[in-house]
Amino acid sequence: MEKKIFDINKVKLEEIRMVDASIVNPNNQSVLQENESINLGISFESGVSLKANRIRAVLKCDLNATVSTDIKGSFKFFYIFLVEDLSSLVEMDGENVRNINSDLLDCLVETSYSTSRGIIYSRCLGTIFKSVILPISSSRDISKY
């Protein structure tokens, strides 16, 4: 695939949909135990519709207390991006995506992740996960999940 020059001005975030935002804390603990921490799991997927010039990015974040294993948080977001001339930035193998322009993928991952960081932070305020802020991370590392 010949590398097409990516123009960020041709990407528009059309929709953000939160499909899961749950915190399970059956004993209503207000703080974590003294030696307890929070495990964080992130996953990122994307789907492409060349006909509609859209990419759906799905970001999922799971939070788990390390000692009180019944304390969990789960967040899942759908991001819909309109991308002008998408077909020039995506290589297909029949109906399957073989490759997405790396600059476009970085843009989608960074936008999805940083937006999710703010939403998750605000949702966790006043809960046992009040100290959770998604870490700064490379978009390349996130997109490998």
C-alpha positions, 0 to 999 in steps of 0.5 A: 500500500502506497503511503497516502499523506494523512490530513487530520482536517479530514477526520470528524468525530461524529458520535461518542456512545458510552455503552457501559459505565458500571462500578461494582462495590458490593460492600460500599467500601469508600477506600481501598485497603492499605496494601491494595491497588487497582489493575487496569485493562485496556482494549481497542478495536476498530471497524471500517465502513468504506461505503459510509467513510466511517470508522467505529473505534471501540475502547474498553477499560476494566478496573479491578481491585487487587485484594477485594476482587469483588470490586470492579469497574467496567467502561466501554465506549463507541466512537464514530469517526467520519473520514473523507477519502477513507478508501485511500487510507485503508487497505482491504483484503476482500471484506477484511481490513488488512491495514489502516494508515498508521497516522490515521490509526494514531489519531483515532486511538489518541482521540478515543483514549484521551476522551475516555480518560476524562469521562472515566475520571469524572465517572469515578469521582466519589467512588472507590475508584476516585484516584483512577486516571488513565495513564499517559500512553503511546497510541501504538501501545494502546492499539496493540491490545 
